[in-house]
Amino acid sequence: MKKSTLLTLILGFAGATLAAADTADTNSTPAWLTRPLSLADALNTALTQNATILKAQNDLEASHGLVVQTRAVALPQVTASGQYKYTDPSAIEGFFPGSTQPNENWNAGIQIVQAVYEGGKLRAAIQAASATKQQAFAQFQTSVANTLLAVRLAYYDTLLAGQQIIVHEASVNLLQKELEDQQHRLDAGTVPKFNVLRAEVAVANERPNLIRARNDYRIAKNNLANLLGYNLPRDIWENIPLNLTDALEAAPYDLNLSDAIQLALTRRTELTALRKQVELQQLNIINAKAGYKPTVSVFAGYNWFNAQFTAPVELDHDIHGWNAGAQMSWNIFDGLLTHGKVIQADAQFAHAKNDLTDQSRQIELAVRTAYSDFLEAKEVLDSQIKVREEADEALREAKARADAGTGTQLDVLDAETSLTQARTTQIQALHDYTAARARLERAIGADLAPAK
């Protein structure tokens, strides 16, 4: 998202907050809520405001701290220390009668320690830090992809709900005109009262569908606004004024199943994260086995302390100098603690490999399912290309026959019902196609983020 667009969102949100605080402006609608919203805009907005993505960013930042901690074992450790001590002179014993010892002393020092060998832990720590970083980023990408898919589907659901209102409004209007026509014919004495009653029933039966469509539209917009991270004003509840500019389109999408599966196994970030988990568990085996081996480190430092045996004894008379050396330790027997850690690490490594294998199968199954759903949606959409035209023509012919006296009112009502079903099925098929394509793209690991 461009910085100017983000700034506009921030300023718009601030303006909405101030308006809510002012009782004189409680009915105002924030500009960010009514601005034109394309699918790309919705996805970009979700990237900056969606709560799931924001929390995933927090997790990614937290993982950086874990990377730093993991890498710390391979870096030198620098410590500084200091102490001042005062002792009651009566509590100090001299070396011989009549001698005195200083009752004040101090010391200070700085030391650097570098591990040289820890049974493979140093190299494993560096590798683990890199694997942890890559794993965290893959998990972040997974969260983003899942959220963008949810936004995309919510956008399509809102478009579908809006189209369903149009279809059912047109159906009610069509049936209402039929009712008016039958009423005129009844007044003219050309049709019985039964025709009017049947037309009234048809209108009454269609109105609940329109009411449900309007409710579905309200719910769909609420869901989309929530995914976009919008804080809706409390006085906006009946109809959220989202202005969606895109439309449901059946863009062609050609992809065979074998390529789809291969793409998924290569690009899915869930598998990337699990591969890094396998790598981390393998490094944990090295860390566990390091307990069998010695550790070696080198150190160097500089120390200061006040002189205690050089006359006269004064606090500002100090002795200082360098020190350096090496140290080695080897835990010959630790009560089988290391052996237990190795057993645990081996089991966790095997678990991670099994998890990767299972997840690969699950992803392949998800691709096969999404691909099958996409083919179904495409076939249904293709089958509906001329259905609406045929339904329009059937209604025209039914009315013409009824006007000529060769048809019945029931034929007209049936044709009107068929036209409504054809319109509903067509927009539903168009929605299902776009949604199935979005799910297939997610299944193969396609980047759902819009181009910036």
C-alpha positions as CSV (number, residue, x, y, z in Angstrom):
1,M,0.0,0.0,0.0
2,K,1.3,3.5,-0.8
3,K,2.2,5.7,2.1
4,S,-0.3,8.3,1.0
5,T,-3.1,5.8,1.1
6,L,-2.1,4.5,4.5
7,L,-1.9,8.1,5.8
8,T,-5.4,8.7,4.4
9,L,-6.7,5.7,6.3
10,I,-5.0,6.8,9.5
11,L,-6.4,10.4,9.2
12,G,-9.8,9.0,8.3
13,F,-9.8,6.8,11.4
14,A,-8.8,9.7,13.6
15,G,-11.5,11.8,12.1
16,A,-14.1,9.1,12.8
17,T,-13.0,8.9,16.4
18,L,-13.3,12.7,16.9
19,A,-16.8,12.6,15.3
20,A,-17.9,9.9,17.6
21,A,-16.9,12.0,20.6
22,D,-18.8,15.0,19.3
23,T,-22.6,14.6,19.9
24,A,-23.3,17.1,17.2
25,D,-21.7,14.8,14.6
26,T,-22.9,11.3,15.7
27,N,-24.6,10.7,12.3
28,S,-21.6,11.5,10.2
29,T,-20.1,8.6,8.2
30,P,-16.2,8.4,8.1
31,A,-14.7,8.9,4.6
32,W,-12.6,5.7,4.8
33,L,-15.8,3.7,5.1
34,T,-17.5,5.0,1.9
35,R,-14.5,5.4,-0.3
36,P,-14.4,3.1,-3.5
37,L,-13.1,-0.3,-2.5
38,S,-11.7,-2.6,-5.1
39,L,-10.5,-6.1,-4.3
40,A,-6.9,-5.0,-4.5
41,D,-7.7,-2.1,-2.1
42,A,-9.4,-4.5,0.3
43,L,-6.3,-6.8,0.3
44,N,-3.9,-4.0,0.9
45,T,-6.1,-2.6,3.7
46,A,-6.1,-6.1,5.3
47,L,-2.3,-6.2,5.1
48,T,-2.1,-3.1,7.3
49,Q,-5.1,-3.4,9.6
50,N,-6.2,-7.0,9.9
51,A,-5.8,-8.2,13.5
52,T,-4.6,-11.7,12.5
53,I,-1.8,-10.2,10.2
54,L,-0.8,-7.7,12.9
55,K,-0.5,-10.5,15.5
56,A,1.5,-12.5,13.0
57,Q,3.8,-9.6,12.6
58,N,4.2,-9.5,16.4
59,D,5.1,-13.2,16.4
60,L,7.6,-12.6,13.7
61,E,9.3,-9.8,15.7
62,A,9.3,-12.1,18.8
63,S,11.0,-14.8,16.8
64,H,13.8,-12.4,16.1
65,G,14.5,-12.3,19.8
66,L,14.6,-16.1,19.8
67,V,17.1,-16.0,16.9
68,V,19.4,-13.7,18.9
69,Q,19.1,-15.9,22.0
70,T,20.0,-19.0,19.9
71,R,23.0,-17.4,18.4
72,A,24.3,-16.1,21.7
73,V,26.0,-19.3,22.7
74,A,28.5,-18.9,19.8
75,L,29.4,-15.3,20.7
76,P,31.9,-14.1,23.3
77,Q,30.6,-13.1,26.7
78,V,31.9,-10.0,28.4
79,T,31.3,-9.3,32.1
80,A,32.4,-6.5,34.4
81,S,32.4,-6.7,38.2
82,G,33.3,-4.5,41.1
83,Q,33.0,-4.5,44.9
84,Y,33.7,-2.2,47.8
85,K,33.8,-3.5,51.4
86,Y,34.1,-1.8,54.8
87,T,34.8,-3.8,57.9
88,D,34.7,-2.8,61.6
89,P,38.4,-2.6,62.7
90,S,37.6,-4.5,65.8
91,A,36.5,-7.5,63.6
92,I,39.9,-7.7,61.9
93,E,42.6,-10.0,63.2
94,G,46.2,-9.0,62.5
95,F,48.9,-11.3,61.3
96,F,51.0,-10.7,64.5
97,P,50.5,-8.7,67.7
98,G,50.3,-4.9,67.1
99,S,49.9,-5.2,63.4
100,T,46.9,-3.7,61.6
101,Q,45.0,-4.6,58.5
102,P,43.0,-2.3,56.3
103,N,39.3,-2.2,57.1
104,E,38.4,-0.9,53.6
105,N,39.1,-2.6,50.3
106,W,37.8,-2.6,46.8
107,N,38.2,-4.5,43.5
108,A,37.1,-4.3,39.9
109,G,37.6,-6.2,36.8
110,I,36.5,-6.9,33.3
111,Q,36.7,-10.3,31.6
112,I,35.9,-11.7,28.1
113,V,35.2,-15.4,27.6
114,Q,34.9,-17.2,24.3
115,A,33.8,-20.8,23.9
116,V,36.1,-22.6,21.6
117,Y,34.6,-26.1,21.6
118,E,31.3,-27.4,23.1
119,G,30.8,-30.7,21.4
120,G,29.2,-29.2,18.2
121,K,26.9,-26.7,20.0
122,L,28.5,-23.6,18.5
123,R,28.0,-24.5,14.9
124,A,24.6,-26.0,15.6
125,A,23.6,-22.7,17.3
126,I,24.5,-20.7,14.2
127,Q,22.6,-23.1,12.0
128,A,19.6,-23.2,14.3
129,A,19.4,-19.4,14.3
130,S,19.2,-19.3,10.6
131,A,16.6,-22.1,10.5
132,T,14.5,-20.4,13.2
133,K,14.5,-17.2,11.2
134,Q,13.3,-18.9,8.0
135,Q,10.7,-20.9,9.9
136,A,9.2,-17.8,11.5
137,F,9.0,-16.0,8.2
138,A,7.3,-19.0,6.5
139,Q,4.8,-19.1,9.4
140,F,4.1,-15.4,8.9
141,Q,3.6,-15.9,5.1
142,T,1.1,-18.7,5.9
143,S,-0.9,-16.5,8.2
144,V,-0.9,-13.7,5.6
145,A,-2.0,-16.0,2.8
146,N,-4.8,-17.5,4.9
147,T,-6.1,-14.1,5.9
148,L,-5.9,-12.7,2.3
149,L,-7.9,-15.7,1.1
150,A,-10.5,-15.0,3.8
151,V,-10.7,-11.3,2.7
152,R,-11.0,-12.4,-0.9
153,L,-13.9,-14.8,-0.2
154,A,-15.6,-12.2,2.0
155,Y,-15.4,-9.7,-0.8
156,Y,-17.0,-12.2,-3.2
157,D,-19.7,-13.1,-0.7
158,T,-20.6,-9.4,-0.4
159,L,-20.8,-9.1,-4.2
160,L,-23.0,-12.2,-4.3
161,A,-25.3,-10.9,-1.6
162,G,-25.7,-7.6,-3.4
163,Q,-26.5,-9.3,-6.6
164,Q,-29.1,-11.6,-4.9
165,I,-30.9,-8.5,-3.7
166,I,-31.1,-7.2,-7.3
167,V,-32.4,-10.6,-8.5
168,H,-35.1,-10.9,-5.8
169,E,-36.1,-7.2,-6.1
170,A,-36.6,-7.8,-9.9
171,S,-38.6,-10.9,-9.1
172,V,-40.9,-9.1,-6.7
173,N,-41.4,-6.3,-9.1
174,L,-42.1,-8.7,-11.9
175,L,-44.7,-10.6,-9.8
176,Q,-46.1,-7.3,-8.6
177,K,-46.7,-6.3,-12.2
178,E,-48.4,-9.6,-12.8
179,L,-50.6,-9.0,-9.8
180,E,-51.6,-5.6,-11.1
181,D,-52.3,-6.9,-14.5
182,Q,-54.6,-9.6,-13.1
183,Q,-56.3,-7.1,-11.0
184,H,-57.0,-5.0,-14.0
185,R,-58.3,-8.0,-15.9
186,L,-60.5,-8.9,-12.9
187,D,-61.9,-5.4,-12.9
188,A,-62.6,-5.8,-16.6
189,G,-64.4,-9.1,-15.9
190,T,-62.0,-11.2,-18.1
191,V,-60.5,-13.3,-15.3
192,P,-61.8,-14.9,-12.1
193,K,-60.8,-13.8,-8.6
194,F,-58.7,-16.9,-8.3
195,N,-56.1,-15.4,-10.7
196,V,-55.6,-12.4,-8.4
197,L,-55.3,-14.6,-5.3
198,R,-52.7,-16.8,-7.0
199,A,-50.7,-13.7,-8.0
200,E,-50.9,-12.3,-4.5
201,V,-49.6,-15.6,-3.1
202,A,-46.7,-15.5,-5.6
203,V,-45.7,-12.0,-4.5
204,A,-46.0,-13.0,-0.8
205,N,-43.9,-16.1,-1.3
206,E,-41.1,-14.1,-3.0
207,R,-40.8,-11.3,-0.4
208,P,-39.2,-13.5,2.3
209,N,-36.4,-14.3,-0.2
210,L,-35.8,-10.6,-0.7
211,I,-35.8,-10.0,3.1
212,R,-33.2,-12.9,3.6
213,A,-31.1,-11.5,0.7
214,R,-30.9,-8.1,2.4
215,N,-30.0,-9.7,5.7
216,D,-27.3,-11.8,4.0
217,Y,-25.9,-8.6,2.5
218,R,-25.7,-6.8,5.9
219,I,-24.0,-9.8,7.4
220,A,-21.5,-10.1,4.5
221,K,-20.5,-6.5,4.8
222,N,-20.1,-6.8,8.5
223,N,-17.8,-9.8,8.0
224,L,-15.8,-8.0,5.4
225,A,-15.4,-4.8,7.5
226,N,-14.2,-7.0,10.4
227,L,-11.6,-8.7,8.2
228,L,-10.4,-5.3,7.0
229,G,-9.8,-4.2,10.6
230,Y,-12.4,-1.4,10.4
231,N,-13.7,0.0,13.7
232,L,-17.3,0.7,12.7
233,P,-19.2,3.6,14.3
234,R,-21.8,2.4,16.7
235,D,-24.6,4.3,14.9
236,I,-24.0,2.5,11.6
237,W,-25.8,-0.9,11.9
238,E,-28.6,-1.1,9.4
239,N,-26.5,-0.8,6.3
240,I,-22.7,-0.5,6.3
241,P,-21.9,1.9,3.3
242,L,-19.1,-0.2,1.8
243,N,-18.7,0.8,-1.8
244,L,-17.3,-2.3,-3.6
245,T,-16.1,-1.4,-7.1
246,D,-15.1,-4.9,-8.5
247,A,-17.6,-7.4,-9.9
248,L,-17.8,-11.2,-10.1
249,E,-15.9,-12.2,-13.2
250,A,-15.2,-15.6,-14.7
251,A,-11.6,-15.0,-15.7
252,P,-10.2,-18.1,-17.5
253,Y,-7.7,-20.2,-15.5
254,D,-5.9,-23.1,-17.0
255,L,-3.9,-25.5,-14.8
256,N,-3.6,-29.3,-14.8
257,L,-3.7,-31.3,-11.6
258,S,-0.1,-32.6,-11.8
259,D,1.3,-29.1,-12.1
260,A,-0.9,-27.9,-9.3
261,I,0.3,-30.6,-6.9
262,Q,4.0,-30.0,-7.8
263,L,3.5,-26.2,-7.3
264,A,1.9,-26.9,-3.9
265,L,4.6,-29.2,-2.7
266,T,7.3,-26.6,-3.8
267,R,5.7,-23.4,-2.7
268,R,3.4,-24.0,0.3
269,T,4.9,-22.1,3.2
270,E,3.5,-24.7,5.7
271,L,5.9,-27.2,4.3
272,T,8.7,-24.8,4.4
273,A,8.1,-24.2,8.1
274,L,7.9,-28.0,8.7
275,R,11.2,-28.6,6.8
276,K,12.9,-26.1,9.0
277,Q,11.3,-27.8,12.1
278,V,13.0,-31.1,10.9
279,E,16.3,-29.2,10.6
280,L,15.9,-27.7,14.1
281,Q,15.1,-31.1,15.6
282,Q,18.2,-32.6,13.9
283,L,20.3,-29.8,15.4
284,N,18.8,-30.6,18.8
285,I,20.3,-34.1,18.5
286,I,23.7,-32.5,18.1
287,N,23.0,-30.3,21.2
288,A,21.9,-33.3,23.2
289,K,25.0,-35.4,22.2
290,A,27.3,-32.5,23.2
291,G,26.8,-33.6,26.8
292,Y,29.1,-36.6,26.0
293,K,31.9,-34.3,25.0
294,P,34.2,-31.8,26.8
295,T,33.9,-28.0,26.6
296,V,36.9,-25.7,26.0
297,S,36.9,-21.9,26.4
298,V,39.5,-19.1,26.5
299,F,39.4,-16.0,28.6
300,A,41.2,-12.7,29.1
301,G,40.6,-9.9,31.5
302,Y,41.9,-6.9,33.4
303,N,41.6,-6.4,37.2
304,W,42.1,-3.6,39.7
305,F,42.2,-3.8,43.5
306,N,43.5,-1.6,46.3
307,A,46.8,-2.6,47.9
308,Q,46.5,-4.1,51.3
309,F,50.0,-5.1,52.3
310,T,52.0,-2.1,50.9
311,A,52.6,0.7,53.4
312,P,51.0,3.1,53.6
313,V,47.6,1.4,53.1
314,E,45.4,3.8,51.1
315,L,42.3,3.2,49.0
316,D,43.8,5.2,46.0
317,H,46.8,3.0,46.0
318,D,45.8,0.3,43.5
319,I,47.3,-2.7,41.8
320,H,46.2,-3.7,38.3
321,G,47.1,-6.0,35.5
322,W,46.1,-8.4,32.8
323,N,45.2,-12.1,33.1
324,A,44.4,-14.7,30.4
325,G,44.0,-18.4,30.1
326,A,42.0,-21.4,29.0
327,Q,39.7,-23.8,30.8
328,M,38.3,-27.2,30.0
329,S,35.6,-29.2,31.6
330,W,34.3,-32.7,30.9
331,N,31.3,-34.2,32.6
332,I,32.4,-37.9,32.7
333,F,29.1,-39.2,34.2
334,D,25.9,-37.2,34.6
335,G,23.6,-39.9,35.9
336,L,22.4,-40.7,32.3
337,L,21.0,-37.2,31.9
338,T,22.6,-36.7,28.5
339,H,21.5,-40.2,27.4
340,G,17.9,-39.2,28.2
341,K,18.2,-36.0,26.2
342,V,19.5,-37.9,23.2
343,I,16.5,-40.3,23.3
344,Q,14.1,-37.4,23.5
345,A,15.8,-35.5,20.7
346,D,15.8,-38.6,18.4
347,A,12.0,-39.1,19.1
348,Q,11.3,-35.4,18.4
349,F,13.3,-35.6,15.1
350,A,11.3,-38.6,14.0
351,H,8.1,-36.9,14.9
352,A,9.0,-33.8,12.9
353,K,9.8,-36.0,9.8
354,N,6.4,-37.8,10.2
355,D,4.7,-34.5,10.5
356,L,6.2,-33.2,7.3
357,T,5.3,-36.4,5.5
358,D,1.7,-36.2,6.7
359,Q,1.3,-32.5,6.0
360,S,2.6,-33.1,2.4
361,R,-0.2,-35.7,1.9
362,Q,-2.8,-33.4,3.4
363,I,-1.7,-30.6,1.1
364,E,-1.9,-32.9,-1.9
365,L,-5.4,-33.9,-0.8
366,A,-6.3,-30.2,-0.4
367,V,-5.1,-29.5,-3.9
368,R,-7.0,-32.4,-5.4
369,T,-10.2,-31.3,-3.6
370,A,-9.8,-27.6,-4.6
371,Y,-9.0,-28.7,-8.2
372,S,-12.1,-30.9,-8.3
373,D,-14.3,-28.1,-6.8
374,F,-12.9,-25.7,-9.4
375,L,-13.8,-28.1,-12.3
376,E,-17.3,-28.5,-10.9
377,A,-17.7,-24.7,-10.6
378,K,-16.5,-24.2,-14.1
379,E,-18.8,-26.8,-15.5
380,V,-21.8,-25.4,-13.7
381,L,-20.9,-21.9,-14.9
382,D,-20.6,-23.0,-18.5
383,S,-24.0,-24.8,-18.2
384,Q,-25.6,-21.5,-17.2
385,I,-24.4,-19.3,-20.1
386,K,-27.6,-19.5,-22.1
387,V,-30.1,-20.5,-19.4
388,R,-31.0,-16.9,-18.5
389,E,-31.6,-16.0,-22.1
390,E,-33.8,-19.1,-22.5
391,A,-35.7,-18.2,-19.3
392,D,-36.3,-14.6,-20.5
393,E,-37.6,-16.0,-23.8
394,A,-39.8,-18.5,-22.1
395,L,-41.4,-15.8,-20.0
396,R,-42.0,-13.6,-23.1
397,E,-43.7,-16.5,-24.9
398,A,-45.8,-17.4,-21.8
399,K,-47.1,-13.9,-21.5
400,A,-47.8,-13.8,-25.3
401,R,-49.8,-17.0,-25.1
402,A,-51.7,-15.8,-22.0
403,D,-52.6,-12.5,-23.8
404,A,-53.7,-14.5,-26.9
405,G,-55.8,-16.8,-24.7
406,T,-53.9,-19.9,-25.6
407,G,-51.9,-20.0,-22.3
408,T,-52.7,-19.8,-18.6
409,Q,-51.7,-17.6,-15.7
410,L,-50.0,-20.5,-14.2
411,D,-47.7,-20.8,-17.2
412,V,-46.7,-17.1,-16.7
413,L,-46.0,-17.6,-13.0
414,D,-44.0,-20.7,-13.6
415,A,-41.9,-18.9,-16.2
416,E,-41.3,-16.0,-13.8
417,T,-40.2,-18.5,-11.1
418,S,-37.9,-20.2,-13.6
419,L,-36.4,-16.8,-14.6
420,T,-35.7,-16.0,-10.9
421,Q,-34.1,-19.4,-10.4
422,A,-32.0,-19.0,-13.5
423,R,-30.7,-15.6,-12.4
424,T,-30.0,-16.9,-8.9
425,T,-28.2,-19.9,-10.2
426,Q,-26.1,-17.8,-12.7
427,I,-24.8,-15.4,-10.1
428,Q,-24.3,-18.2,-7.6
429,A,-22.3,-20.1,-10.2
430,L,-20.2,-17.1,-11.0
431,H,-19.5,-16.6,-7.3
432,D,-18.6,-20.3,-6.8
433,Y,-16.2,-20.1,-9.8
434,T,-14.3,-17.1,-8.4
435,A,-14.3,-18.6,-4.9
436,A,-13.1,-22.0,-6.1
437,R,-10.3,-20.3,-8.1
438,A,-9.2,-18.4,-5.1
439,R,-9.2,-21.6,-3.0
440,L,-7.2,-23.4,-5.7
441,E,-4.7,-20.6,-5.9
442,R,-4.3,-20.8,-2.1
443,A,-3.9,-24.6,-2.2
444,I,-1.0,-24.4,-4.7
445,G,0.7,-21.6,-2.7
446,A,0.1,-18.8,-5.2
447,D,0.8,-15.3,-3.9
448,L,-2.6,-13.8,-3.1
449,A,-1.2,-10.4,-2.3
450,P,-2.0,-7.7,-4.9
451,A,0.7,-6.1,-6.9
452,K,1.9,-2.8,-5.4
